[in-house]
């Protein structure tokens, strides 16, 4: 029964919900501790080994936080480790990537107008790039470059630009930006799992055993934490980008994604400085605005596949399966009459300038390629078309349902 698609959609929704919740917890904890660390004040009355303190008020109570550069003379019996937020965010994100871009890869992962690859090849590139990217970054951080943090950060930016370009040569626009976000998030979580947490455990064990911890462990954690600090905001942008075609659906989306990493630096620099000194450098906002203006301009450059190109392009096996099914002609006419005025390469509805989520429904190949989403959005649900735009009757929806189930029930 093809309504398994409904169950699968709810699985995807549930995993996405989990991903968002855990990401909020991870990013919130990260932001809080960065701000707390920068706001610490010295106090001569603090215990030996204490670096600074901070008094805070929240929820009707007062909180007194003291930071030790290494650890107190006596380790407390209870020690809270902030790690599961990061791990759960990455694991749920990896599951979501598999659900949408591996299982649904024929629709969402590969762009046949860019490169001719089998789905298994695309999946191999998807998973392999995340692993190889982390290994390359990790070795770079373990090299002598760690003594030059600015150079290391610049090289990391170069790697991100190269990955942004490379993903855009193979994947759909949505998949390219999402994978760049996953690539970055993998670095961040792996920093926590493979470096920050193990080094902190070594320090704790040394203290419990009465040994003086090696300062190098704190240095390593500092470098990785600094990278995570500046990568957080771009990752959030990249994860949201698949809702906005102007971010992922233009010729220069890889440049847009690259520039977003620079805005992450300028915005975080402002807040880091403000937390440390009480006043942020306002020039950072000017630079951020200029970068966003450039990004907006790049997104307005109209290039890509035309209607004539799409009409002439040979159908993929996935598209051919739906285009040759019984009921396709009726369904195709239904989609053209109810959806294509918005979902066109040059929309004609109102003042619309681009198709929502860059989903095109003009040619037979377009409609066949989007069969699953048409079924979910305009067949069994009434999400599309918007009732304020088109009043699609139930008979038309049943035409779509019958066409898709004809294929899935075979």
C-alpha positions in Angstrom: 0.0 0.0 0.0 1.5 3.3 -1.1 0.3 5.1 2.1 3.6 3.8 3.5 4.8 7.1 2.0 2.7 8.8 4.7 4.4 6.9 7.5 7.8 7.6 6.0 6.9 11.3 5.8 6.0 11.3 9.5 9.2 9.5 10.3 11.1 12.3 8.5 9.1 15.0 10.3 9.7 13.3 13.7 13.5 13.0 13.1 13.6 16.7 11.9 11.8 17.8 15.1 14.3 15.9 17.2 17.1 17.4 15.2 15.8 21.0 15.7 15.2 20.4 19.5 18.7 19.0 20.1 20.3 21.6 17.9 18.7 24.3 20.0 20.0 22.7 23.1 23.5 22.4 21.7 23.7 25.9 20.2 22.1 27.4 23.3 24.6 25.7 25.6 27.5 26.8 23.3 26.4 30.4 23.2 25.8 30.5 27.0 29.3 29.1 27.9 31.1 31.3 25.4 29.3 34.4 26.8 29.9 33.2 30.4 33.6 32.6 29.7 34.1 36.1 28.3 32.1 37.8 31.1 34.1 36.4 34.0 35.5 39.0 36.4 38.6 38.6 38.6 38.2 38.6 42.3 41.2 38.4 44.8 38.9 36.6 47.3 38.4 33.6 44.9 39.9 30.2 45.9 43.3 29.1 44.7 43.3 28.2 41.0 40.1 30.1 40.3 40.3 32.4 37.2 37.1 34.5 37.6 33.5 34.6 38.6 30.2 35.8 37.4 26.9 36.6 39.2 23.7 36.1 37.2 20.0 36.4 37.9 17.4 34.3 36.1 14.0 32.9 36.9 13.8 34.5 40.3 17.1 33.1 41.5 20.8 34.1 41.7 23.6 32.0 40.3 27.3 32.3 41.2 29.7 30.7 38.8 33.4 30.3 39.4 35.8 29.2 36.7 39.0 27.3 37.4 41.7 27.4 34.7 42.5 23.7 35.3 40.4 22.4 38.2 39.8 22.9 41.9 42.2 21.4 44.4 39.5 18.7 45.1 37.4 17.3 42.4 33.7 17.4 43.1 31.7 14.2 43.3 29.3 15.3 40.7 30.6 16.7 37.4 28.2 17.6 34.6 29.5 16.9 31.1 28.0 18.9 28.2 28.2 16.5 25.3 25.0 14.8 24.5 23.5 17.9 22.9 26.2 17.8 20.3 26.1 14.0 19.8 22.3 13.8 19.5 22.2 16.8 17.1 24.7 15.1 14.8 23.1 11.6 15.0 19.6 13.0 14.3 21.0 15.2 11.5 22.7 12.2 9.9 19.5 10.1 10.1 17.6 13.0 8.4 20.2 13.2 5.7 19.9 9.5 5.0 16.1 9.7 5.0 15.8 12.6 2.6 19.0 12.5 0.5 19.8 8.8 0.5 16.4 7.0 0.5 14.9 9.9 -1.5 18.1 10.4 -3.5 16.5 10.0 -6.9 14.5 13.2 -6.3 16.5 15.3 -3.9 20.2 14.3 -4.1 21.5 14.1 -7.7 21.0 16.7 -10.4 21.1 14.9 -13.8 21.7 18.3 -15.6 25.1 18.6 -13.8 26.5 15.0 -13.8 25.4 11.5 -14.7 25.8 9.4 -11.6 24.1 6.4 -10.2 22.3 6.9 -6.9 24.8 4.6 -5.1 27.6 6.8 -6.4 25.9 9.9 -5.0 25.4 8.3 -1.7 29.1 7.2 -1.6 30.2 10.8 -2.3 27.7 12.1 0.3 28.9 9.9 3.2 32.6 9.7 2.1 33.0 13.5 1.8 31.9 13.9 5.4 34.4 11.4 6.7 37.4 12.4 4.5 36.7 16.1 5.2 36.9 15.5 9.0 40.2 13.5 8.7 41.8 16.2 6.6 40.7 18.9 9.0 41.8 16.9 12.0 45.3 16.3 10.6 45.6 19.9 9.8 44.8 20.9 13.4 47.3 18.3 14.7 50.1 19.8 12.6 52.3 22.7 13.3 49.6 24.9 12.0 48.0 24.8 15.4 50.6 27.3 16.5 49.2 29.7 14.0 45.5 29.9 14.7 44.7 32.6 12.2 46.4 30.7 9.4 44.6 27.6 10.4 41.2 29.4 10.4 41.9 30.8 6.9 42.8 27.3 5.6 39.6 25.9 7.1 37.7 28.6 5.2 39.5 27.6 1.9 38.5 24.0 2.5 34.8 25.1 3.1 34.9 27.1 -0.2 36.3 24.1 -2.1 33.6 21.8 -0.6 30.9 24.3 -1.4 32.0 24.4 -5.1 32.5 20.7 -5.3 29.1 19.8 -3.8 27.5 22.2 -6.3 29.0 20.4 -9.2 27.3 17.1 -8.3 24.2 17.6 -6.1 21.0 19.5 -6.5 21.2 23.0 -5.0 19.3 22.0 -1.9 21.5 18.9 -1.3 24.7 20.9 -2.0 24.1 23.5 0.8 22.7 20.9 3.1 25.8 18.7 2.7 28.0 21.7 3.3 26.2 22.3 6.5 26.5 18.6 7.4 30.2 18.7 6.5 30.7 21.7 8.9 28.5 20.1 11.6 30.5 16.9 11.4 33.7 18.8 12.1 32.1 20.5 15.1 30.7 17.3 16.6 33.9 15.3 15.9 35.8 18.1 17.6 33.7 17.4 20.7 33.8 13.6 20.5 37.4 13.0 19.4 39.3 15.9 20.9 37.6 18.1 23.5 35.9 15.4 25.6 38.8 12.9 25.6 41.3 15.7 26.6 39.0 16.9 29.4 38.8 13.3 30.7 42.6 13.1 30.8 42.7 16.3 32.8 40.1 15.0 35.2 41.9 11.6 35.7 45.2 13.4 36.2 43.7 15.5 38.9 42.0 12.6 40.6 45.4 10.8 40.7 47.2 13.8 42.1 49.1 14.6 38.9 49.5 18.0 37.3 47.7 18.0 34.0 49.6 18.9 30.8 48.7 22.4 29.6 48.6 21.1 26.0 45.2 19.5 26.5 43.7 22.8 27.3 45.3 24.4 24.3 43.9 21.7 22.0 40.4 22.1 23.3 40.7 25.9 23.0 41.6 25.7 19.3 38.7 23.3 18.5 36.2 25.3 20.6 37.1 28.5 18.8 36.4 26.9 15.4 33.1 25.6 16.7 32.2 29.1 17.9 32.7 30.7 14.5 31.1 27.8 12.6 27.8 27.7 14.5 25.9 30.5 12.8 26.7 29.5 9.2 25.6 25.9 10.0 22.2 27.3 11.1 21.9 29.2 7.8 22.8 26.2 5.7 20.2 24.0 7.5 17.5 26.6 6.9 18.6 27.3 3.3 16.5 24.5 1.7 13.4 26.6 2.4 14.7 29.5 0.3 15.4 29.0 -3.4 17.3 32.2 -3.6 19.9 30.6 -1.3 20.2 27.2 -3.0 18.7 27.5 -6.4 20.9 30.0 -8.3 24.1 29.6 -10.3 26.2 31.1 -7.6 24.8 29.4 -4.6 28.2 28.0 -3.8 29.6 31.5 -3.5 26.6 32.6 -1.4 27.3 29.7 1.0 31.0 30.7 1.2 30.2 34.3 2.0 27.9 33.1 4.8 30.9 31.7 6.6 32.4 35.2 6.6 29.2 36.7 8.1 29.4 34.0 10.8 32.9 35.4 11.7 31.8 39.1 11.7 28.7 38.4 13.8 30.4 36.2 16.3 33.3 38.6 16.6 30.9 41.3 17.6 29.2 39.2 20.3 32.5 37.8 21.6 34.0 41.2 21.9 30.8 42.6 23.5 30.8 39.8 26.1 34.4 40.4 26.9 34.5 44.2 27.1 30.9 45.3 27.3 31.0 47.0 23.9 31.0 45.3 20.5 32.8 46.7 17.4 30.0 48.2 15.3 32.0 48.0 12.1 31.2 44.2 12.1 27.6 45.0 11.4 28.5 47.2 8.5 30.6 44.4 7.0 27.8 41.9 7.6 25.3 44.1 5.8 27.7 44.6 2.8 28.2 40.8 2.6 24.4 40.2 2.7 23.9 42.8 -0.1 26.4 41.0 -2.2 24.7 37.7 -1.5 21.3 39.2 -2.4 22.7 40.4 -5.7 24.3 37.1 -6.5 21.0 35.4 -5.9 19.2 37.6 -8.4 21.4 36.6 -11.4 19.1 34.4 -13.4 20.8 31.5 -15.0 20.3 27.7 -15.2 18.1 25.3 -17.2 15.4 26.9 -19.4 12.0 25.5 -20.2 13.4 24.5 -23.6 16.3 22.7 -22.1 14.1 20.8 -19.7 11.7 19.8 -22.5 14.6 18.5 -24.6 16.3 16.6 -21.8 15.9 12.8 -21.8 13.9 11.4 -18.9 15.8 9.5 -16.2 14.6 5.9 -15.4 12.9 7.3 -12.3 11.0 9.9 -14.3 10.2 7.4 -17.1 8.6 5.1 -14.6 6.0 7.7 -13.6 5.7 9.3 -17.1 4.8 6.0 -18.7 2.3 4.9 -16.0 -1.5 4.7 -16.6 -3.2 8.0 -15.6 -0.1 10.2 -16.2 -1.6 12.3 -18.9 -4.6 13.2 -16.8 -2.4 13.9 -13.8 -0.1 16.0 -15.9 -3.0 18.1 -17.2 -4.2 18.5 -13.6 -0.8 19.7 -12.4 -0.4 22.1 -15.3 -3.9 23.6 -14.6 -3.4 23.9 -10.8 0.3 24.2 -10.1 2.4 25.4 -13.0 1.5 29.1 -12.8 3.7 29.2 -9.6 6.0 26.3 -10.2 7.5 27.5 -13.4 10.9 28.7 -14.4 9.3 32.0 -15.0 6.2 32.1 -12.8 3.2 34.0 -14.1 1.2 34.2 -10.8 1.0 37.6 -9.2 4.3 39.2 -8.5 6.1 35.8 -8.0 9.6 35.9 -9.3 10.7 32.3 -8.6 9.2 28.9 -8.1 8.6 27.9 -4.4 11.6 25.8 -3.2 12.7 25.8 -6.9 10.2 23.0 -7.6 9.3 23.1 -11.3 6.1 21.5 -12.6 6.0 22.4 -16.3 7.3 19.6 -18.5 6.4 15.9 -18.3 9.8 15.2 -16.8 9.3 17.9 -14.1 6.0 16.3 -13.0 7.2 12.8 -13.1 10.3 13.7 -11.1 8.2 15.3 -8.4 5.6 12.5 -8.2 6.1 11.7 -4.5 5.8 15.4 -3.4 2.8 16.0 -5.7 1.1 13.0 -4.1 1.8 14.2 -0.6 1.2 17.9 -1.1 -1.7 18.0 -3.5 -3.1 14.5 -3.4 -3.7 13.1 0.0 -3.2 16.5 1.7 -4.5 19.9 0.7 -1.3 21.7 1.4 -1.0 22.7 -2.3 -2.1 24.7 -4.1 -2.8 27.5 -1.6 -6.6 27.9 -1.4 -6.1 31.7 -1.8 -4.6 31.0 -5.2 -6.4 28.0 -6.7 -9.5 26.1 -5.6 -8.5 22.5 -6.5 -11.4 20.1 -6.5 -11.4 16.7 -5.0 -11.7 15.0 -8.4 -8.4 16.5 -9.4 -6.7 15.3 -6.3 -8.0 11.8 -6.8 -6.5 11.9 -10.3 -3.1 12.5 -8.8 -3.6 9.8 -6.1 -4.7 7.2 -8.7 -1.7 8.0 -10.9 1.0 7.6 -8.2 -0.6 4.6 -6.6 -0.7 2.9 -10.0 3.1 3.0 -10.0 3.6 2.2 -6.3 1.2 -0.7 -6.3 2.9 -2.5 -9.1 
